[in-house]
Amino acid sequence: MQTPDEKKQMFLDMQEHPENYSEEQIEAIMDELDRMPNVETAWQKYISEKGIVKSEKPVTPSHSSFFKVAASIISVLMVSGIALAAIHMWSLTSNPSPKDEGRAHTQVADTTKRHSIPLAIERENGDEPHVFDNVPLDTMLIEMADYYRVAVEFQRDEARQLRLHFVWKHSEDLDRVVERLNNFEAVNIIREPEKLIVK
């Protein structure tokens, strides 16, 4: 059985470090507080039984304010715990598991607005290779997709951040470029008529 001082120390610790206490521990303390007799009622009963004359100022034990503060702290902790649980549940639903990524998290890159060099000029310089050195896959594929006038769809965010060294010749057809990119172990690109799908 804990002394009042130990309980007070535990309540203070709960307030400062709620992460150290499980929901079960918090609920156990709340149950203990619920089982405790109402100090004010017990004091009034004692006064009436002993025939003590009431003074103008009510006499109450010093522990009643402590328990009110403790109950308030525990209530705040429980609400905080519920909020954290809700945030955690939300984050789990917004970040699908790897098996669901293909269905639930498809992103399509818009390549229609990225033409910085007119296509005719690029095709004239088709013999000069373009070297991508340590460039993210999404940057590289979007530039190539612009050139070949196809869309790019990424089904995994991790694939966007892959950094590669790749030499691209404008004279190569898109199927050959996709075949060469798929030689990288971490890359899996599927070619469709109007779109590249990165898995």
Number of C-alpha atoms within 10 A of each C-alpha: 5 8 8 11 9 11 15 15 12 14 22 15 13 18 15 11 11 18 11 9 12 11 14 9 11 19 13 12 17 16 11 10 15 11 9 9 9 11 16 14 10 11 14 15 12 12 14 12 9 8 9 10 8 11 7 6 6 9 12 12 11 9 11 13 12 14 17 12 13 22 17 12 16 21 14 13 21 17 12 13 17 13 12 12 12 12 12 12 11 11 11 11 10 11 12 14 11 11 8 10 15 15 10 14 16 15 15 15 13 14 18 12 7 12 12 8 9 9 13 10 9 14 13 11 12 15 13 13 14 12 13 16 12 12 15 16 22 20 13 20 21 22 17 19 21 19 20 15 16 19 21 25 20 20 19 16 15 10 17 17 13 14 16 16 13 18 13 19 15 20 14 12 10 17 12 10 15 17 14 13 19 14 10 11 7 10 15 15 16 14 15 11 7 11 16 21 17 23 19
